[in-house]
Amino acid sequence: MDEPTEGPAPIIVDQVEQMLVNLAAEGEMAVLVIEQNIGVATAVSNHVAIMVSGGVFMVEVRGLAMVVGSALDQSAPAYADDFAGREQLRASSAEFRKEVIQITDGVFAAVGYSASNVTLIQGDNGSIIVDTSANPVDAKAIIGAFGDRLVRPVRAILYTHNHPDHSGGANVFSGNDNPEIYSHQTLVEAGPELGRGQRDGGDAFGTKLPDELFINAGTQIEYGRVTPHTREGYLPPTRTFSGESLTIEVAGAEMQLIHTPGESPENTAIWLAAKGVSRCN
């Protein structure tokens, strides 16, 4: 099958992924899949060959990976230094340096501390948090980085979606403030989600790669290698909306929550018209 997940919506991709697993499980045929989505490819396959510039550069057999060099000479294993994209991958590590960026007056983003960015919106006598990082450890580091820019109490937490890298540190930001927690109703109906990183034996972030093969996790310097994936910091929403959008006012800040299904069915974007800022997944 040639690129069976190219084009469909995420929910259809999930169905295609399950269909491929079922076909193989029936045992009546071998299934050869050509697929650009490496998460799907590793999730559904017993054997994976990854091609770069026309040559096989890595072979994976159910989670055990070996870099094999060029397509013409695959006899000797290689390491992270030996493939053509290493400099680009290493250069991307600079994008994950830890810093707090001021987006506009009263809006800040903590970048590089976790697998997703955390946004702080300063309100009247309190703060609003958009997404809460991957786990309580990262959340504590981000609170320290925000410093006195984060004014207690936290009045509201907004989830863009329910993957753990966006919702795993909510209890730390909440503390004893008892904030309202907003999401689309689809998040509640679907329940907690572990995301694609480790689905069906996959390892999208390289958490199990040996040190000599690991450069970065693609979304941050490391994800899950030092602090394991966890749901212990997740807090369920206290207020949800259905349909396309909801306008709310929290701590004097008016925001529009817009349902934008994409990576997850519940994906929500936040529009702050007064500041001309949109916060998406």
N, C-alpha and C positions, 0 to 999 in steps of 0.2 A: 504494500500500500504506500502510495507516494504522498507524504505530507497530509495525513488525514485530519490534522487539527488546524490546518491553515484556513483562517477566515471565520469559523464559527464562533458564536458567543461562548464565554467561559462555561456556562452550564452544559452546552452541547459538547465542548471539549471533554468535560468530565464523563459524559455518556459514552463518547468515542473511546476514551481511555478504558472504561469498564468493559466495553464491547471487545476490545483487543485482548484484555486479560481473559475474558470468558472464552474467546476463540482458542487461545492457547491452552486453557485449562481443559477443554474438551478432548484434547490430545489427538484429534483426527487430522490435523494439518500443522505444518510449520508456518509461521507468519513472519514475513520480512517487511519491516517498516522503515521507510525513509522519512525522517522527521527532524525539523529544525528546533522544536521545543525539547530541550534536553531533559527537562523534568518529566515530561510524558515518556520520552524514549527510555529513560532509566527505570521509570516506574513499571512499565509494561513488559520489559525485555529481560531475558536471562543472559543474553550476550549483547554488548553494545560496542560498536566501533565508531569512534569520533574522527571525522575527517576535517582537515584544515588544508586549504589550498590544493585540493585534489589528492591529498595523501592521508593515510590513516596515522593519527598521531597518538591516540590512546585507545586501548581496549579495556573494557570493563566486563567482568564476569561476576554478576550478582554482588556488586559493591566493592570488589577487589580490583583496583585500577593499576594499569601499568602503561607508562608512556613508551612508545615503541619507535620513535625517530621518524624517518621519512618513509614515504610509500615504497621507495626503491630498496631501502635497507631497513628491514624491521627486525633484524636479528638481535639487536642489543637494546636493553632498556635504557631509558634516559630520565632526566629529572627536570624540574621546573625551569632550569636555565637553558634547556635545549630546544624549546619550541619558539617559533617565530614571533608569537604574540606576547612574549614575556615582558618586553619593555612597555607595551601599551597597558598591560595588566598592572605592572608595577607603577606606571605613571598614574593610573586611576587611584592608587592608594592615597595620593595627595588629596583627592576629593573627599576622603573620609577623615581628614584631620579634625580634631575636636575643636569646635568653636561655637560661639553664640553670635548669630548674625541678626542685626536689626533690619527688619524688612521695611518698616516704616514707623512712624511715631506710635509707640505703644504695642508694637507687634514684633516678636523675636522668635527665632528658630534655633534650636539646639541641634547641630549637625555633627555627625561622626561619633556620637556617644553610644549609638545603638543602631539596629538594622533599619530603623525608620526615624525620621526627624520628628521632634516634638515642638509644637508651636505654643507660645505663650502670648495671650492677648490680655493686656492690662485694662481693667475696667474700673469703675468707681468703687473704691473700698473693697477690692478683691481682684481675683485673676480668673481667666478662662484657659483651659488646657485643651489643645487639639492633639489627639493621640498621646499615648503614654509610655512609649518605648517597649522593648521586648521582655523586660523582667524587672523585678524590684531593684536589683543591683544597678542596672543602667539608670533606672528612674532616680535613685538617690544621687548618682553622679550628676545627672542633669539638673536636679534641684540645686545642688551645690554650684553648678556652673551659672545658673540663672541668678543666684545670689539675691540681692535686694530688689532685683527687677521683678521677682515673683513675690507678690504681696498676698499674704493670707488674709481672709480665707480664700480657698479655691471655690469659686461660685458654681462652676460647671466644668464637666469633662465632655468633650465631643469625640465620638469614635467615627473615623472615616470608614472603617470596616473592622472585622473581627479577627483578622489574622493575629497571632500572638505577638508579632513584632510591633503591632500598633496598639495592642490593648493589654499587654502583660505587666505593666507597671502602675495600673490605675490605683491600687490600694495605697501606694506611696504618695502619689499626688493628692489623693483624697485626704489621707491622714484622719484627723478628727473633724474635718470641715463639713462632712455630709453634703457634698455637692450634688446637684442634679447631673445625671449622666444621660446624654442624648445619643440616639442612634436611629437608623431606619428600622421599622418594624420587622423587616426581613431578617435582620441580625438575630432578633429574639426567636423568630420562628425556626431559623436554621440551627441555632445553638452554637456553642463554642467550636471553633474550627482550628485545626492544627496547621493549615496551610499546606503548600506543596513541598516544602523543604525536605520532609522525611516521609512523605506519603509512599506507601507500598515499597518500603525499603530504599527509597531515593535518598540522596545526600546533596541537595542543590547548593548548599553553602560550604561544602568541603569540610564538614566537621570531623570526618574520620580520615581525611587524607594525612599521610605522613608529612612531617615538617618539611622535608626536602621537596615535596610536590606542591606545597601550599604557598600562595602569594597573598591573596586576600579573598574575602567571601563574596565579592561581587556587589554587595550592598553596604558593607563596612569592612574594616580591617579583619575582624573575626566575628563570627556569629555562631554561637553554640559550642565553640571549641574550648572556651574558658568557662563561660556561664551557660549551663545546659538550657535547652528549650524548656519552658515551664508555663503553666497557666495559673500559678499560685497568686499572681498579682492582679488577675482579672476581676473586675466588678461588673455585674450585670447592669444594663441600662435601667434607669428609673423613669425616663420619658422617651417615647418613640413617636414616629410619625409614619403615616402611610401615604401613598400617592407620590407626586412629583416633588413637592417642596413644603417647607414649613418656615415661617418667619418667627424668630424669637428675640427677646431682649433680655440680656443677662448683664448685671452690674453696669447698666447704662449703655451697653454695646448692642446695637441691633444687628442681627445676623440672619442670613437666609440659608437654611439647610436644603441642599438640592440632591435628590436621588440620582446618582450617576452610575448605574450598574456597569461593572467592568471586570476588574480582577476578582471581585466577589459580587454576588447579587445585591448585597446591601450597601455597596460603595456610596459614600455621601461626600459631596463637596460643600465647603463653607464659603459664603460670599459676604464680605464686610463692605458694603457699598460706600459707607462714609470714609473709609480708608483706601478704597480702590484696590482691595486685596482679596484674592481668591485662594483658599487652601484646599488642595485636592489630595488624593491618595499619594 
